[in-house]
Amino acid sequence: MSNTSTEHRFARLLSPALAAFLFLGAPAGAQTLTIAVATAPTSMDPLFQQLNSNHELALHVYDTLVMLDETMKVKPGLSERWQPTADPTMWEFKLRRGVKFHDGSPFTAHDVLFSYRRAMNVPGAPSTYSRALVGVDLDKSRVVDDYTLHVATKGPYPLLPRFLAGIPIVSRTLGAAANPREFNDGSKAFGTGPYKFERYVPADRVSFVANPAYWGDKPHWQRVVFRVVTSGPARVAALLSGDADVIASVPPADIPSLERNPKVSMACGPSTRVVYWTMDVGREQALHITAKDGKPIANPLRDLRVRQALSLAIDRAAMVRTVMNGMAIATNQFTSEGFGGYNPAIAIPEYDLARARRLMADAGYPNGFKMTIHATNDRYVNDSQQAQAMAQMLARVGVEVTVELQPVANYFNKARAKEFTFAMVGFAMITGETSSVITPALLANSVNNYGSWKNDRFETAFQKAMTTVAPAEHDKLLQEATAVAMADVPIIPTHTQVACWAGRAGLNITTAADENTFADAFKRK
């Protein structure tokens, strides 16, 4: 999104920049764009791992069958049109003709099917694309001709195009044995995208050069360099010194000063990433809860009244205003307004300590209990500060909180092992609608349902939504399933993130709801 006003503080950053622009030192080159990003990719193999830090780079070199625009709306990619056949479990995709890979080989339907099969079995990959392909039957999918592909699904699957938008297409000439190392050194790093791979220095930088033969809009830059700068203050310093033309993941604390700087252009917009707290409702006795005297007690989080009380004790508006410096949108569901599955009937609970204390007393905990909560300290915007604020808010209803902060490296392995009782989690909607978060977060059979919550009524409502192909009806059913879930307070959402980019003056910046940083989102005025 760009230049769009909202009711939130970040709206000011979307208004036109100052009329008189001054450049920040010498730019990296008249036709070169240098971007400083916070997170290093784990591989140049576009199918190695489904991470934002990998995917945003892959989309420079590779295309997808279907694409999502900056607001997460579906648009044609390597497929010009698609629809279910008479059989609702078979979709037909008509592919774009005349497209070539960077090595000169023609793009066909064989490359698409090869890519989907490879995505499930990349040598040495830490994870697969099973989440994106969970509803696809690859054995029954087939190439009809070079420009017609039939993709089979395991049942009616309305979100197929959206999920396929997340899978980059590689050439079948790579062969099934293609190793990620061959992408890292560039020998097999060729796609159909707007830029060509140039060089990869792990944990340091990645560079691309323009593909003048690109089938779509021609690339805006002759060369693009992504530098990995993990420190927020260091990214800001790189921008101000002219070492970077653009920085991603702008630290909220630096936004006011950058906003006032006439040498800087800024843009912020709502993202699809929701931050919430998961609660262990499965164990009879929680791992990290005791009575105030340290003695074991039955797990209070299994009581709906306690979960409601904790939610009421959280001042979401204050969290957004003070901890997030206004760079977030308070919520009590999986997304904010404007995205698929958002239910306007689900209200954000009003901060109400009196009612929260009554609920705690009614549940048998008038004096509260002791609880250790867990959060990352290097994954989400101001994550450690969020955890400390959460501890202070829960203390107001008698919960004596100890905060344990951990690096992200092994955090989610512990979460999947159910080692946490009350823990911070963030999920981005990779499809632009809420089912891609609900599926991992709340379905009973999901390894990412860290609190072991289960609700048969919700499961039935959600599965009905997921097998309804008509878009309007699907969205209505998704809203209804979300309402069933949130009434039981299985998790406590606090906000959706706002994503911000800053660049040297003279650049137009288009924000992206998926938080991906793409070179052509930054264009000279």
C-alpha positions in Angstrom: 0.0 0.0 0.0 1.2 3.6 -0.5 -0.1 7.0 0.3 -3.2 5.7 2.0 -4.7 7.4 5.1 -5.9 5.5 8.1 -7.0 6.2 11.6 -3.7 5.0 13.0 -0.6 6.9 13.8 1.3 5.4 10.8 -1.1 7.3 8.5 1.1 10.3 8.5 4.0 8.3 7.0 1.9 7.5 4.0 1.3 11.1 3.0 3.3 12.7 0.2 6.9 13.4 1.2 8.4 16.8 1.5 8.5 18.9 -1.7 12.2 19.7 -1.6 14.2 16.5 -1.6 17.8 16.1 -0.6 19.8 13.0 -1.2 21.6 11.1 1.6 25.1 11.3 0.3 26.1 9.6 -2.9 23.7 6.8 -3.9 25.1 3.4 -4.4 25.0 4.0 -8.2 22.7 5.7 -10.7 21.1 2.4 -11.6 21.9 0.4 -8.4 19.6 0.0 -5.4 21.1 -1.1 -2.1 18.7 -2.5 0.5 19.5 -3.3 4.1 17.4 -6.1 5.6 17.2 -7.5 9.1 17.3 -11.2 8.5 19.7 -13.3 6.5 18.3 -15.9 4.1 19.2 -19.6 4.8 19.6 -20.5 1.1 19.3 -19.3 -2.5 17.3 -22.4 -3.3 13.8 -21.0 -3.6 12.2 -24.2 -2.3 14.7 -24.8 0.6 12.6 -23.3 3.4 9.4 -21.3 3.6 10.7 -18.2 5.3 10.0 -14.6 4.5 13.7 -13.8 4.4 14.2 -16.5 1.7 11.0 -15.9 -0.2 11.4 -12.1 -0.7 14.7 -12.7 -2.4 13.5 -15.7 -4.4 10.7 -13.6 -6.0 13.3 -11.4 -7.7 14.6 -14.4 -9.7 11.6 -16.7 -9.8 7.9 -16.4 -10.6 4.9 -18.2 -9.2 1.9 -19.7 -11.0 -0.4 -17.2 -9.4 0.8 -13.9 -7.7 -0.4 -11.8 -4.8 -0.2 -8.0 -5.1 1.0 -5.8 -2.2 -2.5 -5.9 -0.7 -2.6 -9.8 -1.0 -5.1 -9.8 -3.8 -4.7 -12.6 -6.4 -3.4 -11.7 -9.9 -2.1 -13.7 -12.8 1.5 -14.9 -12.8 2.9 -17.7 -15.0 -0.7 -18.7 -15.3 -3.0 -16.3 -17.1 -6.3 -17.9 -15.9 -7.5 -20.7 -13.8 -10.7 -22.3 -12.6 -12.1 -25.6 -11.1 -13.2 -28.1 -13.8 -16.5 -29.9 -13.7 -14.8 -32.0 -11.1 -14.4 -29.7 -8.1 -11.3 -31.5 -7.0 -9.5 -30.7 -10.3 -8.3 -27.2 -11.2 -7.2 -26.2 -14.7 -4.4 -23.6 -15.1 -3.8 -22.0 -18.6 -0.1 -21.0 -18.7 1.5 -18.0 -20.2 3.2 -18.6 -23.6 6.6 -17.3 -24.7 8.2 -17.2 -21.2 11.8 -18.3 -21.0 14.1 -19.2 -18.1 17.2 -17.2 -17.7 19.2 -20.0 -19.3 17.1 -19.6 -22.4 15.0 -22.8 -22.0 11.2 -22.4 -22.5 8.8 -22.5 -19.6 6.1 -25.2 -19.7 3.6 -27.0 -17.5 6.3 -29.7 -16.9 8.3 -27.2 -15.0 5.4 -26.4 -12.7 4.7 -30.0 -11.8 8.4 -30.6 -11.3 8.6 -27.7 -8.9 5.7 -28.8 -6.8 7.1 -32.3 -6.5 10.6 -31.0 -5.7 9.2 -28.6 -3.1 8.2 -31.6 -1.0 11.7 -33.2 -1.1 14.6 -30.7 -1.3 17.9 -32.4 -0.3 18.9 -31.3 3.2 16.0 -28.9 3.6 14.9 -28.3 7.3 11.3 -28.2 6.2 9.1 -28.7 3.2 6.3 -26.8 1.5 3.7 -29.3 2.9 1.7 -26.4 4.4 1.2 -24.9 1.0 0.5 -28.2 -0.7 -1.4 -29.9 2.1 -4.6 -30.0 0.0 -2.9 -31.0 -3.3 -2.8 -34.6 -4.7 0.4 -34.5 -6.7 0.0 -38.1 -7.8 -3.2 -37.2 -9.7 -2.0 -33.8 -11.0 -1.0 -34.0 -14.6 0.3 -32.0 -17.6 -2.4 -31.8 -20.3 -0.1 -30.1 -22.8 2.8 -27.6 -22.5 0.5 -24.8 -21.5 -2.3 -26.6 -19.7 -1.9 -28.0 -16.2 -4.5 -29.9 -14.1 -3.9 -29.8 -10.4 -5.8 -32.3 -8.3 -6.9 -31.6 -4.8 -7.9 -34.0 -2.0 -11.3 -32.4 -1.8 -12.9 -29.1 -2.8 -10.1 -26.6 -2.1 -11.1 -22.9 -2.5 -7.6 -21.6 -1.5 -5.6 -23.5 -4.0 -4.6 -20.4 -6.1 -3.6 -18.5 -3.0 -1.4 -21.3 -1.7 0.2 -21.8 -5.1 1.2 -18.1 -5.0 3.8 -19.0 -2.4 5.7 -21.6 -4.4 8.4 -20.4 -6.8 8.8 -22.2 -10.1 12.1 -23.7 -11.1 13.2 -25.4 -14.3 12.8 -29.2 -14.7 16.2 -29.2 -16.4 17.7 -28.8 -12.9 16.9 -32.5 -12.3 15.5 -34.1 -9.1 18.9 -34.3 -7.6 19.6 -30.5 -7.7 21.3 -29.5 -4.5 20.8 -26.2 -2.6 24.6 -25.6 -2.8 24.2 -25.3 -6.6 21.7 -22.5 -6.1 24.0 -20.8 -3.6 26.9 -20.7 -6.0 24.7 -19.6 -8.9 25.1 -22.6 -11.2 21.5 -23.6 -10.9 20.0 -20.3 -9.7 17.9 -19.3 -12.8 14.2 -18.7 -13.0 11.8 -16.7 -15.1 11.8 -13.6 -12.9 12.5 -9.9 -13.4 16.1 -10.2 -12.0 18.9 -12.6 -12.5 21.1 -14.0 -9.8 24.5 -12.4 -9.5 26.2 -13.3 -6.2 25.4 -14.7 -2.7 27.7 -14.2 0.3 26.1 -16.0 3.2 25.0 -13.8 6.2 26.3 -10.7 4.3 24.7 -9.9 0.9 22.9 -11.1 -2.2 22.9 -9.3 -5.5 20.8 -9.4 -8.7 21.0 -7.9 -12.1 18.0 -6.9 -14.4 16.5 -9.4 -16.8 15.8 -7.2 -19.8 13.8 -10.1 -21.4 11.3 -10.3 -18.6 7.7 -11.1 -19.7 6.1 -8.7 -17.3 6.8 -5.1 -16.3 10.5 -4.4 -16.9 12.7 -4.2 -13.8 13.2 -0.7 -12.5 16.9 -1.2 -11.5 19.9 -2.4 -13.4 21.3 -4.0 -10.2 20.0 -4.7 -6.7 22.1 -5.5 -3.7 20.5 -6.8 -0.5 22.8 -6.3 2.6 22.1 -8.2 5.8 22.3 -5.8 8.7 20.7 -7.5 11.8 20.9 -4.5 14.1 18.1 -1.9 13.8 20.3 1.1 14.8 23.0 -0.1 12.3 20.4 -0.2 9.5 19.3 3.3 10.3 23.0 4.4 10.3 23.5 2.8 6.9 20.6 4.8 5.5 21.7 8.1 7.0 25.3 7.6 5.8 24.3 6.6 2.3 25.6 3.1 2.6 22.0 1.9 1.9 19.4 3.4 -0.2 16.5 1.6 1.6 16.1 -0.1 4.9 13.5 -2.7 5.9 12.2 -3.4 9.4 12.5 0.2 10.6 12.9 0.2 14.4 9.8 1.9 15.9 11.9 4.0 18.2 13.6 5.6 15.2 10.4 6.4 13.2 9.7 9.8 14.7 13.3 11.1 13.9 13.3 9.6 10.4 9.9 11.1 9.8 11.2 14.5 10.5 14.3 14.1 8.4 13.9 15.9 5.0 16.5 13.6 3.5 14.3 10.5 4.2 11.1 9.1 2.7 9.0 6.8 4.8 6.1 4.4 4.2 4.3 2.2 6.6 1.3 -0.1 6.1 -0.7 -2.8 7.9 0.8 -6.3 7.6 -0.7 -9.7 7.8 1.4 -10.8 10.8 -0.6 -11.2 14.0 1.0 -11.5 17.4 -0.8 -13.5 20.1 -0.2 -15.5 23.3 -0.9 -19.2 23.3 -2.0 -20.9 26.5 -1.7 -24.5 27.6 -5.2 -25.7 28.0 -4.4 -29.3 27.6 -2.5 -30.3 30.7 -4.2 -31.0 34.0 -1.2 -29.4 35.7 0.7 -26.7 33.7 4.5 -26.9 33.6 4.9 -23.2 34.5 2.1 -22.4 37.0 2.0 -22.8 40.7 0.2 -21.4 43.7 1.7 -18.2 45.2 3.5 -20.3 47.8 5.0 -22.5 45.1 2.8 -25.5 45.6 1.3 -27.4 42.6 -2.2 -26.5 41.6 -4.6 -27.6 38.9 -4.0 -25.8 35.6 -6.1 -22.6 35.9 -5.9 -21.9 32.1 -8.3 -24.8 31.5 -11.0 -22.5 33.0 -12.6 -20.2 30.4 -13.2 -17.6 33.1 -9.5 -17.3 33.8 -8.7 -17.0 30.1 -11.3 -14.3 29.8 -9.9 -12.5 32.8 -6.4 -12.5 31.4 -7.6 -11.1 28.1 -9.6 -8.3 29.9 -6.4 -7.5 31.9 -4.5 -6.7 28.7 -4.6 -3.0 27.7 -4.2 -3.5 23.9 -4.4 0.2 23.2 -1.6 0.9 25.6 0.5 -1.9 24.2 0.1 -0.4 20.7 0.7 3.1 21.9 3.6 2.7 24.2 5.4 -0.6 23.4 4.9 -0.5 19.7 5.2 3.3 19.4 1.9 3.3 17.5 3.2 0.9 14.8 0.6 -1.8 15.3 -3.1 -2.3 15.1 -5.0 -3.8 18.2 -7.0 -6.9 17.5 -8.7 -9.8 19.0 -8.7 -12.1 16.0 -6.2 -13.3 13.4 -6.2 -10.2 11.2 -7.2 -6.6 10.9 -9.9 -5.1 8.7 -9.3 -5.4 5.0 -8.2 -9.0 4.8 -10.1 -12.2 4.1 -11.8 -13.8 7.1 -11.9 -10.7 9.2 -15.0 -10.7 11.3 -16.3 -7.2 12.3 -18.5 -8.7 14.9 -15.6 -9.8 17.1 -14.9 -6.9 19.3 -11.6 -6.1 21.0 -12.2 -6.7 24.7 -12.3 -3.4 26.7 -9.6 -3.1 29.3 -11.6 -3.9 32.4 -9.7 -4.8 35.6 -12.7 -4.9 37.8 -14.5 -7.5 35.6 -11.2 -9.4 35.2 -10.7 -9.6 39.0 -14.3 -10.8 39.5 -13.8 -13.6 36.9 -10.6 -14.7 38.6 -12.4 -14.8 42.0 -15.4 -16.7 40.4 -12.9 -19.3 39.0 -11.4 -19.8 42.5 -8.2 -17.6 42.1 -9.0 -14.4 44.0 -5.3 -14.0 44.8 -4.0 -15.2 41.5 -1.1 -17.6 41.0 2.5 -17.7 39.8 3.3 -18.2 36.1 6.3 -18.1 33.9 5.7 -16.7 30.4 8.0 -17.2 27.4 8.8 -14.9 24.5 11.5 -14.4 21.8 13.9 -11.6 22.0 14.9 -11.4 18.4 12.0 -12.4 16.2 9.1 -9.8 16.4 9.1 -6.1 16.6 9.8 -5.1 20.3 9.1 -8.7 21.4 11.0 -8.5 24.7 9.3 -5.2 25.6 6.0 -6.8 24.8 6.7 -9.6 27.2 7.7 -7.3 30.0 4.5 -5.2 29.4 2.4 -8.4 29.5 3.9 -9.3 32.8 3.0 -5.9 34.3 -0.6 -6.1 33.0 -1.2 -9.6 34.3 0.1 -8.7 37.7 -2.9 -6.3 38.1 -5.2 -9.4 38.4 -2.9 -11.2 40.8 -0.7 -13.2 38.4 2.9 -13.1 39.6 4.8 -13.4 36.4 8.4 -14.4 35.6 9.5 -13.6 32.0 11.8 -15.9 30.2 13.2 -14.5 26.9 14.8 -16.7 24.4 16.4 -16.4 20.9 14.2 -17.7 18.1 16.8 -20.4 17.1 15.3 -23.1 19.2 12.1 -21.4 20.5 9.6 -23.0 18.2 11.1 -26.4 18.6 10.3 -26.0 22.3 6.9 -24.7 21.5 6.1 -27.7 19.4 7.3 -29.9 22.2 4.7 -28.2 24.4 7.3 -26.9 26.8 5.6 -23.5 27.3 2.5 -22.5 29.3 1.9 -19.0 28.2 4.0 -17.9 25.2 4.3 -15.3 22.5 3.7 -16.4 18.9 3.4 -14.6 15.6 2.0 -15.8 12.3 1.8 -14.1 8.9 -1.1 -14.9 6.6 0.8 -16.3 3.6 -2.5 -16.4 1.6 -3.9 -13.0 2.6 -6.8 -14.5 4.5 -7.0 -16.1 8.0 -7.2 -19.8 7.3 -3.5 -19.9 6.7 -3.0 -18.8 10.3 -6.0 -20.7 11.8 -4.8 -24.0 10.3 -1.5 -24.2 12.1 -2.6 -22.3 15.2 -5.9 -23.9 16.2 -6.5 -27.2 14.4 -6.4 -30.1 16.8 -3.9 -32.1 14.7 -1.5 -29.2 14.1 2.0 -29.3 15.7 1.8 -25.5 15.9 -1.3 -25.7 18.1 1.0 -25.1 21.1 -1.8 -24.9 23.7 -3.4 -28.3 22.7 -6.8 -26.5 22.3 -9.6 -28.6 20.8 -13.1 -27.7 20.0 -15.3 -30.0 17.9 -17.8 -27.3 17.0 -15.0 -25.1 15.7 -13.4 -27.9 13.7 -16.7 -28.7 12.0 -17.3 -25.0 11.1 -13.8 -24.5 9.8 -13.7 -27.6 7.7 -17.0 -26.5 6.1 -15.4 -23.2 5.2 -12.3 -24.9 3.8 -14.4 -27.1 1.4 -16.6 -24.2 0.1 -15.3 -23.0 -3.2 -17.6 -19.9 -3.7 -15.5 -17.0 -2.4 -18.2 -15.0 -0.6 -19.6 -18.1 1.1 -16.1 -19.3 2.0 -15.3 -16.0 3.7 -18.6 -15.9 5.6 -18.1 -19.4 6.9 -14.5 -18.5 7.8 -15.8 -15.6 9.9 -18.3 -17.8 11.6 -15.6 -20.4 12.5 -13.4 -17.6 13.9 -16.2 -16.4 16.1 -16.7 -19.9 17.5 -13.0 -20.1 18.3 -12.5 -16.7 19.8 -15.5 -17.1 22.1 -13.6 -19.8 23.8 -10.4 -17.7 24.1 -7.9 -20.4 23.0 -5.3 -17.7 22.4 -5.0 -14.0 23.3 -4.2 -11.9 20.2 -2.9 -8.4 21.0 -2.1 -6.8 17.6 -1.2 -7.1 14.0 2.1 -5.6 13.0 2.6 -2.5 10.9 5.5 -2.9 8.4 7.7 0.2 7.7 10.4 0.9 5.2 12.6 4.0 4.9 14.6 5.2 1.9 16.6 8.2 0.7 14.5 11.1 -0.4 13.4 11.0 -4.0 12.1 7.4 -3.8 8.4 6.4 -4.0 7.8 3.4 -1.6 5.0 0.9 -1.9 4.5 -1.1 1.2 3.6 -4.8 1.2 1.1 -6.5 3.6 3.2 -9.7 3.5 6.2 -7.7 4.8 8.3 -8.9 1.9 10.9 -6.4 0.6 10.9 -6.3 -3.2 13.3 -4.0 -5.2 10.7 -2.6 -7.6 8.6 -1.4 -4.6 11.1 1.5 -4.5 11.1 3.7 -7.6 12.6 7.1 -8.4 10.2 9.9 -8.5 
